[in-house]
């Protein structure tokens, strides 16, 4: 099958006519018509019914267009990716991220990325709704513990734990009395939490304890819970990403981590898209900076440019 003729057929099918395809692409109308005729002759079927005022795809034409349009787009994108991978990352990059993650870490990470890659126009949107990257024009969507979705693929950028933490004055009173039994402790919970709750916590010394949180406050967001716990309202189970810097600075005390699988943060994109240079650069910065952030380690202001300024 002649790929050039197939490409011209899909142009005509996508634009709804030879004239429209010619105006949109600059290719002569006669050339488009000739290529489509050659394709029909090579396949032995009619693909387009040509009327006086309208064009209609035959059943065979509709089937061919549906099965090949996406493949040709992928071929074109693959060529662009090869070119872009060998060049300096540049262009627009649009990313959707959960509100808590965005407010806690992504502002700083975005600033460091901008210094390392000044030719990339990064747009980060903080939102907790589920968005479709294709329909809404995102290169990536960042999700926490995402369910498998057929049309999305991606890369895990962080594994995190839920940590039992408290302000130092609360920790001195509460943490020494925790045992393997269900210990009642004053706690700050999510407003949506209903019914009896028991936390299974793996302590720093390896012991597994059961904690029965007694609600002192119920708040609707992790950011509010974090602030209330820092003020000494009680204990809370919070993501390490949210409390790592407080633990490192002594503003909060960590007792242990929740038993069970860790929290995973993924950067997802359409399975139809290839990862170009600017997207690869962003993923590298995101993964390394999140790891540094959650470790609580200080970093030199310019290491991002030195360590991850080159795209592998």
Rosetta silent file (secondary structure, phi, psi, omega in degrees, C-alpha in Angstrom):
SEQUENCE: XXXXXXXXXXXXXXXXXXXXXXXXXXXXXXXXXXXXXXXXXXXXXXXXXXXXXXXXXXXXXXXXXXXXXXXXXXXXXXXXXXXXXXXXXXXXXXXXXXXXXXXXXXXXXXXXXXXXXXXXXXXXXXXXXXXXXXXXXXXXXXXXXXXXXXXXXXXXXXXXXXXXXXXXXXXXXXXXXXXXXXXXXXXXXXXXXXXXXXXXXXXXXXXXXXXXXXXXXXXXXXXXXXXXXXXXXXXXXXXXXXXXXXXXXXXXXXXXXXXXXXXXXXXXXXXXXXXXXXXXXXXXXXXXXXXXXXXXXXXXXXXXXXXXXXXX
SCORE:     score description
SCORE:     0.000 S_00000001
   1 L     0.000  133.687  179.851    0.000    0.000    0.000 S_00000001
   2 L   -75.623  112.726 -177.607    1.312    3.440   -0.966 S_00000001
   3 H   -66.168  -31.747  177.625    1.675    5.386    2.312 S_00000001
   4 H   -65.269  -43.263  177.812    1.665    8.716    0.463 S_00000001
   5 H   -65.955  -39.832  178.161   -1.669    7.853   -1.154 S_00000001
   6 H   -62.767  -40.816  178.071   -2.990    6.598    2.187 S_00000001
   7 H   -62.012  -43.778  179.517   -1.933    9.873    3.827 S_00000001
   8 H   -65.319  -39.493  176.862   -3.738   11.899    1.157 S_00000001
   9 H   -59.521  -44.433 -179.370   -6.865    9.760    1.551 S_00000001
  10 H   -68.267  -31.515  174.379   -6.882   10.405    5.306 S_00000001
  11 H   -62.183  -47.121  179.974   -6.406   14.136    4.720 S_00000001
  12 H   -63.987  -43.744 -179.176   -9.465   14.190    2.485 S_00000001
  13 H   -64.780  -41.487 -177.822  -11.478   12.036    4.898 S_00000001
  14 H   -68.206  -37.458 -176.544  -10.510   14.143    7.931 S_00000001
  15 H   -89.967   -8.835  175.861  -11.319   17.475    6.229 S_00000001
  16 L    79.693   21.210  177.395  -14.515   16.234    4.598 S_00000001
  17 L   162.957  159.428 -179.732  -13.609   16.965    1.007 S_00000001
  18 H   -68.176  -42.563 -178.947  -10.897   17.471   -1.590 S_00000001
  19 H   -63.925  -44.490  179.803  -11.274   21.252   -1.630 S_00000001
  20 H   -64.549  -42.692  178.592  -11.119   21.603    2.140 S_00000001
  21 H   -63.819  -37.839  179.053   -8.107   19.297    2.365 S_00000001
  22 H   -65.021  -45.626 -179.720   -6.387   21.292   -0.389 S_00000001
  23 H   -65.638  -36.908 -176.508   -7.000   24.629    1.341 S_00000001
  24 H   -74.092  -31.024 -173.083   -5.870   23.290    4.732 S_00000001
  25 H  -110.358  -16.951 -177.377   -2.668   21.653    3.512 S_00000001
  26 L    83.436    2.172  178.838   -1.701   23.593    0.397 S_00000001
  27 L   -83.972  140.062 -178.775   -1.635   20.428   -1.702 S_00000001
  28 L   -58.954  140.820 -179.727   -3.261   20.696   -5.138 S_00000001
  29 H   -62.200  -38.854 -179.164   -6.813   19.353   -5.300 S_00000001
  30 H   -64.808  -37.057  178.978   -6.049   17.440   -8.467 S_00000001
  31 H   -66.278  -43.019  178.179   -3.100   15.697   -6.827 S_00000001
  32 H   -60.343  -44.878 -179.722   -5.215   14.641   -3.865 S_00000001
  33 H   -62.826  -42.968 -179.793   -7.891   13.262   -6.174 S_00000001
  34 H   -63.433  -42.347 -179.039   -5.358   11.356   -8.252 S_00000001
  35 H   -64.991  -40.268  179.316   -3.709    9.810   -5.172 S_00000001
  36 H   -66.179  -40.038  177.540   -7.033    8.665   -3.752 S_00000001
  37 H   -61.916  -42.770  178.133   -7.981    7.132   -7.111 S_00000001
  38 H   -61.994  -39.262  179.184   -4.649    5.284   -7.221 S_00000001
  39 H   -65.474  -43.131  178.864   -5.274    3.953   -3.698 S_00000001
  40 H   -61.077  -41.945 -179.306   -8.768    2.767   -4.653 S_00000001
  41 H   -65.947  -38.350 -179.424   -7.373    1.011   -7.736 S_00000001
  42 H   -69.835  -31.478 -179.695   -4.620   -0.698   -5.739 S_00000001
  43 H   -88.374  -21.363 -179.765   -7.105   -1.952   -3.134 S_00000001
  44 L    77.809   19.999  177.781   -9.815   -2.815   -5.641 S_00000001
  45 L  -137.631  155.338  174.629  -12.562   -1.027   -3.665 S_00000001
  46 L   -86.664  130.864 -178.438  -14.215    2.369   -3.783 S_00000001
  47 L  -101.967  -29.497 -175.503  -13.343    4.477   -0.725 S_00000001
  48 E  -132.788  132.096  170.551  -15.132    7.743   -1.489 S_00000001
  49 E   -92.634  117.184 -176.190  -18.455    8.484   -3.156 S_00000001
  50 E   -96.186  109.631  176.178  -17.941   11.754   -5.033 S_00000001
  51 L   -99.314  177.473 -179.361  -21.133   13.793   -5.358 S_00000001
  52 L   -67.029  -41.794 -175.067  -21.687   17.191   -6.948 S_00000001
  53 L  -117.802   -7.353 -174.854  -21.856   19.053   -3.646 S_00000001
  54 L  -145.922  159.606  177.682  -20.758   16.538   -1.019 S_00000001
  55 E  -120.667  138.311  179.160  -18.316   13.749   -0.368 S_00000001
  56 E  -134.890  132.941  175.210  -19.189   10.552    1.481 S_00000001
  57 E   -75.857  136.842  171.709  -16.944    7.745    2.661 S_00000001
  58 L   -72.029  173.396  177.180  -18.044    4.262    1.707 S_00000001
  59 H   -58.707  -40.613  179.029  -18.160    1.573    4.391 S_00000001
  60 H   -66.204  -38.761  178.254  -14.715    0.451    3.234 S_00000001
  61 H   -65.196  -41.674  177.979  -13.472    4.029    3.330 S_00000001
  62 H   -62.565  -41.560 -179.655  -14.767    4.561    6.869 S_00000001
  63 H   -66.255  -43.048  179.810  -13.089    1.356    8.046 S_00000001
  64 H   -65.004  -41.964  179.970   -9.762    2.255    6.430 S_00000001
  65 H   -63.706  -43.212 -178.196   -9.831    5.792    7.844 S_00000001
  66 H   -63.878  -35.608 -174.397  -10.651    4.563   11.357 S_00000001
  67 H   -88.113  -19.307 -173.302   -7.820    2.026   11.367 S_00000001
  68 H  -113.409  -20.708 -176.168   -5.060    4.075    9.732 S_00000001
  69 H   -61.102  -45.697  179.610   -5.500    7.731   10.730 S_00000001
  70 H   -65.651  -37.421 -179.935   -4.127    7.161   14.242 S_00000001
  71 H   -65.473  -41.520  178.520   -1.245    5.031   12.966 S_00000001
  72 H   -65.587  -36.742  177.272   -0.144    7.712   10.500 S_00000001
  73 H   -64.020  -39.060  178.317   -0.312   10.319   13.269 S_00000001
  74 H   -65.544  -38.829  178.030    1.920    8.111   15.431 S_00000001
  75 H   -62.134  -44.697  179.003    4.428    7.744   12.604 S_00000001
  76 H   -63.327  -40.938 -179.607    4.570   11.520   12.169 S_00000001
  77 H   -68.187  -34.034  177.926    4.909   12.013   15.929 S_00000001
  78 H   -62.585  -41.573  176.935    7.682    9.419   16.088 S_00000001
  79 H   -62.956  -41.367  177.976    9.657   11.416   13.542 S_00000001
  80 H   -64.783  -37.262 -178.828    9.113   14.593   15.524 S_00000001
  81 H   -66.605  -38.189  177.987   10.202   12.829   18.721 S_00000001
  82 H   -62.123  -41.691  179.417   13.452   11.664   17.126 S_00000001
  83 H   -67.798  -45.100 -176.346   14.197   15.225   16.088 S_00000001
  84 H   -69.520  -30.109 -179.548   13.184   16.728   19.431 S_00000001
  85 H   -65.946  -25.174 -178.759   15.146   14.160   21.444 S_00000001
  86 L   -94.178    2.682 -176.776   18.316   15.386   19.819 S_00000001
  87 L  -116.443  176.132  177.614   17.556   19.054   20.437 S_00000001
  88 L   -71.818  132.821  178.262   17.281   21.394   23.389 S_00000001
  89 L   -56.637  130.208 -179.130   13.948   20.928   25.223 S_00000001
  90 L  -157.921  165.253  179.482   11.616   23.722   24.174 S_00000001
  91 E   102.868 -173.328 -174.836    7.972   24.508   23.602 S_00000001
  92 E   -91.208  138.976  177.506    4.842   24.346   25.741 S_00000001
  93 E  -134.623  119.922 -174.700    4.317   21.690   28.430 S_00000001
  94 E  -116.874  127.832 -172.609    0.977   21.513   30.250 S_00000001
  95 E  -133.286  136.103  173.258    0.555   19.404   33.412 S_00000001
  96 E  -105.200  136.641 -176.722   -2.383   18.746   35.760 S_00000001
  97 E  -143.071  151.500  176.974   -1.565   17.859   39.398 S_00000001
  98 L   -59.405  149.037 -173.970   -3.443   17.243   42.687 S_00000001
  99 H   -59.709  -47.609 -176.952   -3.941   20.352   44.807 S_00000001
 100 H   -62.114  -48.188  179.825   -1.988   19.172   47.866 S_00000001
 101 H   -60.517  -43.454 -179.631    1.017   18.018   45.851 S_00000001
 102 H   -61.578  -46.161 -176.208    0.976   21.223   43.811 S_00000001
 103 H   -71.896  -32.696 -176.455    0.802   23.503   46.851 S_00000001
 104 H   -78.886  -44.268 -168.560    3.379   21.604   48.890 S_00000001
 105 H  -130.008  -28.402 -167.042    6.132   20.939   46.348 S_00000001
 106 H   -75.018  -23.257  175.290    5.384   21.714   42.724 S_00000001
 107 H   -62.283  -46.474  178.401    5.785   25.483   42.889 S_00000001
 108 H   -66.627  -42.262 -179.570    9.413   25.107   43.947 S_00000001
 109 H   -64.277  -40.218  178.969   10.005   22.257   41.498 S_00000001
 110 H   -62.884  -39.232  179.278    8.497   24.289   38.652 S_00000001
 111 H   -64.671  -40.450  179.241   10.801   27.205   39.455 S_00000001
 112 H   -68.926  -36.967  176.720   13.856   24.958   39.370 S_00000001
 113 H   -64.235  -41.662 -179.343   12.701   23.394   36.122 S_00000001
 114 H   -63.295  -36.138  177.895   12.240   26.841   34.589 S_00000001
 115 H   -69.663  -35.795 -178.434   15.795   27.809   35.531 S_00000001
 116 H   -76.856  -32.705 -175.600   17.171   24.601   34.041 S_00000001
 117 L  -131.268   73.993 -174.407   15.077   24.721   30.855 S_00000001
 118 L   -66.323  -15.563 -179.008   14.245   28.351   30.044 S_00000001
 119 L   -89.505    0.523  175.953   13.014   27.481   26.544 S_00000001
 120 E  -100.860  128.853  176.622   10.145   25.332   27.888 S_00000001
 121 E   -94.978   95.807 -176.503    6.904   27.120   28.772 S_00000001
 122 E   -87.645  131.325  173.784    5.615   25.025   31.687 S_00000001
 123 E  -122.843  116.552  178.195    2.002   25.384   32.801 S_00000001
 124 E  -107.886  127.723  179.774    0.989   23.558   36.007 S_00000001
 125 E  -115.365  122.103  179.180   -2.700   23.391   36.916 S_00000001
 126 E   -90.206  118.854 -178.691   -3.665   22.371   40.474 S_00000001
 127 L  -161.767  145.330 -178.590   -6.945   20.435   40.509 S_00000001
 128 L  -100.136   -3.962  178.653   -8.329   17.333   42.203 S_00000001
 129 L   -76.683  159.104  177.430  -10.810   16.303   39.510 S_00000001
 130 L   -82.963  120.320 -178.666  -10.037   13.477   37.094 S_00000001
 131 L  -113.063  153.266  174.903   -9.067   14.979   33.751 S_00000001
 132 L   -97.154  116.648 -174.573   -8.567   13.397   30.350 S_00000001
 133 L   -62.029  -31.836 -178.647   -5.159   14.517   29.040 S_00000001
 134 L   -74.110  -51.888 -175.792   -6.177   14.210   25.388 S_00000001
 135 L   -65.289  -31.438 -173.914   -9.541   15.972   25.583 S_00000001
 136 L  -108.179    9.111  170.059   -8.257   18.778   27.819 S_00000001
 137 L    74.907   33.311  177.032   -4.874   19.361   26.243 S_00000001
 138 L  -100.744  139.344  172.353   -2.522   18.123   28.972 S_00000001
 139 L   -75.247  -37.223  177.973    0.832   16.543   28.206 S_00000001
 140 E  -140.220  150.371  165.777    0.767   14.837   31.614 S_00000001
 141 E  -123.022  131.790  178.960   -1.644   14.321   34.488 S_00000001
 142 E   -97.380  126.530 -177.405   -0.169   13.529   37.908 S_00000001
 143 E  -132.492  151.617  179.505   -2.301   11.148   39.956 S_00000001
 144 E  -103.640  125.168 -176.827   -2.035    9.486   43.346 S_00000001
 145 L    47.049   56.667 -176.764   -2.650    5.725   43.419 S_00000001
 146 L   -70.812  144.805  172.189   -4.269    5.765   39.969 S_00000001
 147 L   -76.448  148.047  178.432   -6.466    2.895   38.842 S_00000001
 148 L   -59.329  133.386  177.753   -5.282    1.208   35.624 S_00000001
 149 L  -131.121  130.036 -172.875   -6.736    2.914   32.547 S_00000001
 150 L   -59.216  -38.196 -172.172   -6.278    1.438   29.086 S_00000001
 151 L   -90.798    5.877  178.932   -5.636    4.704   27.255 S_00000001
 152 E  -121.349  140.269  173.682   -3.079    6.063   29.759 S_00000001
 153 E  -131.949  164.787 -179.274    0.517    5.015   30.349 S_00000001
 154 E  -177.869 -160.213 -172.695    3.148    6.582   32.548 S_00000001
 155 E  -138.871  131.158  175.794    5.926    6.545   35.020 S_00000001
 156 E   -75.298  123.636 -176.964    5.897    6.271   38.796 S_00000001
 157 E  -103.360  -12.113  178.822    7.721    9.323   40.106 S_00000001
 158 E  -164.096  140.925  167.047    7.457    8.670   43.857 S_00000001
 159 E  -112.621  127.889 -172.829    6.569    6.030   46.431 S_00000001
 160 E  -127.747  160.153  175.840    5.435    7.577   49.690 S_00000001
 161 L  -116.918  152.102  169.032    4.246    6.379   53.102 S_00000001
 162 E   -85.928  124.221 -173.378    1.495    7.608   55.372 S_00000001
 163 E  -110.710  138.610  172.340    3.225    8.667   58.601 S_00000001
 164 E   -84.638  115.687 -174.778    1.842    8.955   62.119 S_00000001
 165 E  -132.923  161.256  176.214    3.057   12.351   63.305 S_00000001
 166 E  -157.422  158.781  172.906    2.424   14.854   66.077 S_00000001
 167 L   -64.053  153.559 -175.073    3.814   18.119   67.360 S_00000001
 168 H   -53.327  -41.559 -177.726    6.663   17.584   69.880 S_00000001
 169 H   -67.074  -33.603  177.065    4.547   18.456   72.931 S_00000001
 170 H   -75.359  -41.459 -179.414    1.836   15.966   71.874 S_00000001
 171 H   -59.775  -38.657 -178.940    4.364   13.299   70.895 S_00000001
 172 H   -62.251  -29.194 -178.384    5.996   13.396   74.347 S_00000001
 173 H   -90.727  -41.336 -169.882    2.649   12.493   75.923 S_00000001
 174 H   -87.938  -47.001 -170.255    1.082   10.165   73.363 S_00000001
 175 H   -63.907  -37.500 -179.453    3.833    8.180   71.681 S_00000001
 176 H   -63.799  -20.844 -176.190    5.384    6.561   74.791 S_00000001
 177 H   -96.549   -0.468  178.526    2.066    4.899   75.711 S_00000001
 178 L   -70.903  135.925  179.904    1.421    3.307   72.306 S_00000001
 179 L  -137.991 -170.094  179.187    1.492   -0.487   72.474 S_00000001
 180 L   -69.759  -20.870  179.369    0.292   -3.442   70.459 S_00000001
 181 L   -78.492  169.893  179.407   -3.226   -2.959   71.831 S_00000001
 182 E   -74.067  101.868 -178.307   -5.709   -0.447   70.474 S_00000001
 183 E   -91.745  128.225  178.159   -4.526    2.746   72.118 S_00000001
 184 E   -79.830  124.058 -178.774   -6.971    5.646   72.204 S_00000001
 185 E  -135.652  146.719  175.060   -5.264    8.881   71.084 S_00000001
 186 E   -67.840  133.047 -172.318   -6.471   12.417   70.283 S_00000001
 187 E  -144.175  158.219  173.348   -6.390   12.809   66.511 S_00000001
 188 E  -108.625  121.163 -174.478   -7.217   15.071   63.597 S_00000001
 189 E  -116.091  163.367  171.995   -9.207   13.223   60.929 S_00000001
 190 E   -67.627  142.785 -178.822  -10.549   13.905   57.455 S_00000001
 191 L   -62.201  -28.779 -178.089  -14.084   15.252   57.568 S_00000001
 192 L   -78.787   -8.328 -178.097  -15.202   12.483   55.220 S_00000001
 193 L   -68.868  125.466 -178.317  -14.017    9.734   57.615 S_00000001
 194 L  -124.551  152.131  176.804  -17.025    7.802   58.916 S_00000001
 195 L    75.225 -173.430 -179.031  -17.448    5.021   61.453 S_00000001
 196 L   -75.901  136.496 -178.456  -14.853    3.461   63.697 S_00000001
 197 L  -121.905  136.330  173.040  -11.262    3.798   62.524 S_00000001
 198 L  -131.104  124.693  177.785   -8.235    1.763   63.587 S_00000001
 199 E   -95.908  131.711  171.987   -4.764    2.559   62.276 S_00000001
 200 E   -99.077  116.994 -172.335   -2.171   -0.226   62.008 S_00000001
 201 E  -119.720  131.078  172.244    1.215    1.434   62.438 S_00000001
 202 E   -91.830  110.554 -176.480    4.701   -0.003   61.971 S_00000001
 203 E   -71.165  166.891 -179.487    6.781    1.816   64.590 S_00000001
 204 L   -60.146  -29.445 -179.843   10.366    2.925   64.010 S_00000001
 205 L   -88.722    6.552  176.497   11.581   -0.046   66.103 S_00000001
 206 L    94.951  -12.072  178.192    9.604   -2.514   63.946 S_00000001
 207 L   -68.272  147.427  174.431    6.720   -3.121   66.343 S_00000001
 208 E  -106.591  121.985 -177.377    3.209   -3.119   64.884 S_00000001
 209 E  -120.812  155.607  175.969    0.712   -1.211   67.018 S_00000001
 210 E  -106.155  129.313 -177.974   -2.997   -0.512   66.721 S_00000001
 211 E  -120.811  124.448  177.005   -4.108    3.074   67.181 S_00000001
 212 E  -101.773   99.883 -177.449   -7.741    4.057   67.711 S_00000001
 213 E   -69.591  128.354  174.516   -7.933    7.770   66.799 S_00000001
 214 E   -99.440  110.499 -172.089  -10.319    9.801   68.964 S_00000001
 215 E   -61.100  122.318  170.320  -11.408   12.751   66.796 S_00000001
 216 E   -97.014  -37.723  176.521  -10.507   16.138   68.226 S_00000001
 217 E  -138.705  149.178  169.875  -11.018   17.854   64.864 S_00000001
 218 E  -123.491  118.251 -174.869  -12.466   16.813   61.520 S_00000001
 219 E  -125.292  151.644 -170.071  -11.101   18.865   58.631 S_00000001
 220 L   -86.170  -11.061 -178.097  -11.806   18.642   54.923 S_00000001
 221 L  -136.637  153.210  177.554   -8.281   18.881   53.519 S_00000001
 222 H   -64.060  -32.800  179.269   -4.849   17.444   54.245 S_00000001
 223 H   -64.406  -40.161  177.428   -3.385   20.942   54.265 S_00000001
 224 H   -68.446  -40.559  178.228   -5.702   21.962   57.115 S_00000001
 225 H   -61.023  -43.524  178.887   -4.957   18.745   59.009 S_00000001
 226 H   -57.709  -46.207  179.835   -1.243   19.394   58.602 S_00000001
 227 H   -64.428  -42.013 -178.485   -1.582   22.913   60.023 S_00000001
 228 H   -65.991  -39.467  179.002   -3.718   21.749   62.958 S_00000001
 229 H   -65.853  -40.800  176.939   -1.275   18.976   63.869 S_00000001
 230 H   -61.716  -28.030  178.565    1.642   21.424   63.803 S_00000001
 231 L   -83.881   -0.035  175.534   -0.348   23.566   66.243 S_00000001
 232 L    90.692   22.186 -177.389   -0.624   20.629   68.659 S_00000001
 233 L   -73.393  -24.988 -178.397   -4.244   19.598   68.066 S_00000001
 234 L   159.187 -169.587  178.225   -3.433   15.872   68.084 S_00000001
 235 E   -87.974  165.183  175.681   -1.854   13.107   66.016 S_00000001
 236 E  -156.160  157.773  174.743   -2.583   12.493   62.348 S_00000001
 237 E  -104.274  109.646 -172.103   -1.756   10.086   59.552 S_00000001
 238 E  -130.719  152.877  178.425   -0.263   12.224   56.786 S_00000001
 239 E   -61.814  141.135  177.362    1.764   11.653   53.577 S_00000001
 240 H   -56.286  -35.733  179.038    5.524   11.770   54.036 S_00000001
 241 H   -57.767  -33.535 -176.849    5.685   14.304   51.212 S_00000001
 242 H   -80.924  -28.609 -171.817    3.605   16.687   53.308 S_00000001
 243 H  -116.725   -2.325 -173.450    5.493   16.322   56.599 S_00000001
 244 H   -57.346  -44.877 -178.267    9.073   15.343   55.666 S_00000001
 245 H   -67.827  -34.267  177.747   10.477   18.874   56.033 S_00000001
 246 H   -68.292  -40.017  178.089    8.682   19.378   59.368 S_00000001
 247 H   -64.957  -44.262 -179.818   10.079   16.111   60.711 S_00000001
 248 H   -62.745  -33.091 -178.208   13.590   17.020   59.544 S_00000001
 249 H   -89.494   -4.306  179.478   13.304   20.456   61.204 S_00000001
 250 L    84.876    6.008  178.520   11.843   19.094   64.463 S_00000001
 251 L   -76.007  -25.203  174.550    8.469   20.796   64.030 S_00000001
 252 L  -132.250  154.987  177.869    6.795   17.368   63.952 S_00000001
 253 E  -114.750  132.707 -179.825    7.781   13.999   65.422 S_00000001
 254 E   -96.276  131.787  175.849    7.343   10.797   63.425 S_00000001
 255 E   -97.238  -42.789 -178.365    6.266    7.625   65.236 S_00000001
 256 E  -179.990 -171.093 -177.431    5.993    5.215   62.314 S_00000001
 257 E  -119.052  151.491  178.669    4.319    4.441   58.999 S_00000001
 258 E   -64.218  136.227  175.763    0.965    2.911   58.188 S_00000001
 259 L   -68.352  150.281  179.778    1.113   -0.811   57.493 S_00000001
 260 L   113.540 -178.260 -176.292    0.192   -1.803   53.961 S_00000001
 261 L   -65.987  149.766  179.521    1.187   -0.727   50.473 S_00000001
 262 L   -73.852  166.516  172.159    2.795    2.687   50.010 S_00000001
 263 E   -79.517  135.326  179.283    1.193    5.637   48.277 S_00000001
 264 E  -117.193  135.328  177.076    2.309    5.899   44.641 S_00000001
 265 E  -111.474  125.642 -175.877    2.452    9.071   42.578 S_00000001
 266 E  -121.023  144.707  168.367    2.362    8.627   38.801 S_00000001
 267 E  -103.620  116.766 -173.383    2.786   10.957   35.835 S_00000001
 268 E  -114.951  149.256  176.203    0.424    9.683   33.137 S_00000001
 269 E  -142.420  169.722  177.501   -0.052   10.532   29.484 S_00000001
 270 E   -62.042  139.515  178.236   -2.050    9.263   26.556 S_00000001
 271 L   -66.552  -12.914  179.088   -0.834    5.902   25.282 S_00000001
 272 L   -86.814   -9.326 -176.282   -0.907    7.451   21.812 S_00000001
 273 L  -100.751  149.566  174.376    1.723   10.052   22.651 S_00000001
 274 L   -99.824  153.399 -179.238    5.495    9.680   22.679 S_00000001
 275 L   -86.571  108.123  179.004    7.716   11.208   25.358 S_00000001
 276 L   -84.708 -173.629 -173.723    9.644   14.052   23.723 S_00000001
 277 H   -64.155  -45.397 -177.118   12.636   15.950   25.033 S_00000001
 278 H   -68.530  -36.776  178.061   10.758   18.539   27.097 S_00000001
 279 H   -68.084  -41.367  178.805    8.471   15.922   28.659 S_00000001
 280 H   -63.642  -40.583  178.462   11.416   13.659   29.490 S_00000001
 281 H   -62.110  -42.732 -179.991   13.272   16.596   31.046 S_00000001
 282 H   -64.405  -43.059  179.203   10.262   17.450   33.225 S_00000001
 283 H   -62.365  -39.711  178.861    9.867   13.854   34.412 S_00000001
 284 H   -63.353  -45.807  178.721   13.547   13.680   35.344 S_00000001
 285 H   -63.450  -46.017 -177.856   13.358   16.907   37.344 S_00000001
 286 H   -59.067  -47.902 -177.016   10.077   15.901   38.984 S_00000001
 287 H   -64.835  -45.486 -177.409   11.320   12.469   40.078 S_00000001
 288 H   -69.542  -41.605 -177.847   14.649   13.683   41.443 S_00000001
 289 H   -69.805  -36.793  176.441   13.242   16.745   43.202 S_00000001
 290 H   -65.130  -38.208  177.785   10.395   14.807   44.834 S_00000001
 291 H   -64.087  -41.683  177.002   12.915   12.262   46.146 S_00000001
 292 H   -65.070  -40.891 -177.558   15.029   15.070   47.610 S_00000001
 293 H   -63.076  -47.346 -174.872   11.972   16.734   49.078 S_00000001
 294 H   -72.168  -22.622  177.278   10.631   13.651   50.826 S_00000001
 295 H   -73.393  -17.639 -177.652   14.064   12.817   52.221 S_00000001
 296 L    75.367    7.715 -177.445   14.070   16.135   54.050 S_00000001
 297 L   -81.398  142.847  174.302   17.633   16.757   52.890 S_00000001
 298 L   -70.526  157.198  178.877   18.781   20.277   52.078 S_00000001
 299 L  -136.190  150.835  175.974   19.877   20.951   48.530 S_00000001
 300 L   -74.430  142.591 -173.861   22.132   23.499   46.883 S_00000001
 301 L   -58.418  -30.568 -171.603   20.125   26.054   44.829 S_00000001
 302 L  -105.848    6.950 -175.254   21.846   25.323   41.513 S_00000001
 303 H   -67.619  -24.679 -179.036   22.257   21.538   41.593 S_00000001
 304 H   -60.688  -39.318 -179.281   19.192   21.007   39.421 S_00000001
 305 H   -70.136  -39.694 -176.974   20.964   22.555   36.445 S_00000001
 306 H   -73.629  -40.472 -171.556   24.179   20.650   37.029 S_00000001
 307 H   -86.576  -34.793 -174.818   22.692   17.248   37.814 S_00000001
 308 H  -128.913   23.140  179.802   19.691   17.021   35.488 S_00000001
 309 L   -74.457  -16.988  179.029   20.287   19.704   32.944 S_00000001
 310 L  -105.865  135.711  178.152   21.058   17.123   30.258 S_00000001
 311 L   -89.122  125.633 -179.201   18.395   14.822   28.877 S_00000001
 312 L   -67.708    0.000    0.000   19.628   11.227   28.537 S_00000001
